[in-house]
Amino acid sequence: MSAHHRSLSASDRIQISAKVTAPPGLNRSQAAREAGVSRPTLYIIADKGRKALETVFNGQSTPATAPGLESY
């Protein structure tokens, strides 16, 4: 059974983002199963994580103020 994205803690989302963005050969289906979320939710969280990292590393803002991260 998959957890809805709103029931995941910030720590869970950070771990998922790190897991998905780090190794290029990561099996996304396996990562979703391990996290207890659907693959679409995994991709949404990973995309938000990538955007946050890009924003922070490009010096545009801090994670707390990065736009578009409120819902995840």
C-alpha positions as CSV (number, residue, x, y, z in Angstrom):
1,M,0.0,0.0,0.0
2,S,1.3,3.4,-0.9
3,A,1.4,6.4,1.3
4,H,-0.1,9.6,0.0
5,H,2.5,12.3,-0.4
6,R,0.9,14.5,2.2
7,S,1.4,11.9,4.9
8,L,5.2,11.8,4.4
9,S,7.4,13.7,6.8
10,A,9.9,16.3,5.6
11,S,12.6,13.8,6.6
12,D,11.0,11.1,4.4
13,R,10.8,13.4,1.4
14,I,14.4,14.4,1.9
15,Q,15.5,10.8,2.0
16,I,13.5,10.0,-1.1
17,S,14.9,13.0,-3.0
18,A,18.4,12.0,-2.1
19,K,17.9,8.4,-3.0
20,V,16.4,9.2,-6.4
21,T,18.7,12.0,-7.4
22,A,22.0,10.4,-6.3
23,P,22.7,7.2,-8.2
24,P,22.0,7.3,-11.9
25,G,21.3,3.5,-12.0
26,L,18.8,3.5,-9.2
27,N,15.7,1.3,-9.8
28,R,12.9,3.8,-9.3
29,S,10.3,1.1,-8.8
30,Q,12.3,-0.4,-6.0
31,A,12.9,3.0,-4.4
32,A,9.2,3.7,-4.5
33,R,8.4,0.3,-2.9
34,E,11.0,0.8,-0.2
35,A,9.6,4.3,0.6
36,G,6.0,3.0,0.5
37,V,4.9,5.5,-2.1
38,S,3.7,5.2,-5.7
39,R,6.2,5.8,-8.6
40,P,4.3,9.0,-9.6
41,T,4.7,10.3,-6.1
42,L,8.4,9.3,-6.1
43,Y,8.9,11.3,-9.3
44,I,7.1,14.3,-8.0
45,I,9.1,14.3,-4.8
46,A,12.4,13.8,-6.7
47,D,11.5,16.7,-9.1
48,K,10.8,19.0,-6.2
49,G,14.1,17.9,-4.6
50,R,16.1,18.5,-7.7
51,K,14.5,22.0,-8.1
52,A,15.3,22.8,-4.5
53,L,18.9,21.7,-4.9
54,E,19.2,23.7,-8.1
55,T,17.7,26.8,-6.5
56,V,20.0,26.5,-3.4
57,F,23.1,25.6,-5.3
58,N,22.5,28.4,-7.8
59,G,22.3,30.9,-4.9
60,Q,18.8,31.9,-5.7
61,S,17.3,31.3,-2.3
62,T,17.3,29.1,0.7
63,P,15.3,25.8,1.0
64,A,12.8,27.5,3.3
65,T,11.9,30.1,0.7
66,A,12.4,28.2,-2.5
67,P,9.2,28.6,-4.6
68,G,7.0,25.6,-5.4
69,L,8.0,23.5,-2.4
70,E,5.1,24.2,-0.1
71,S,3.0,21.2,-1.1
72,Y,5.7,18.5,-0.6
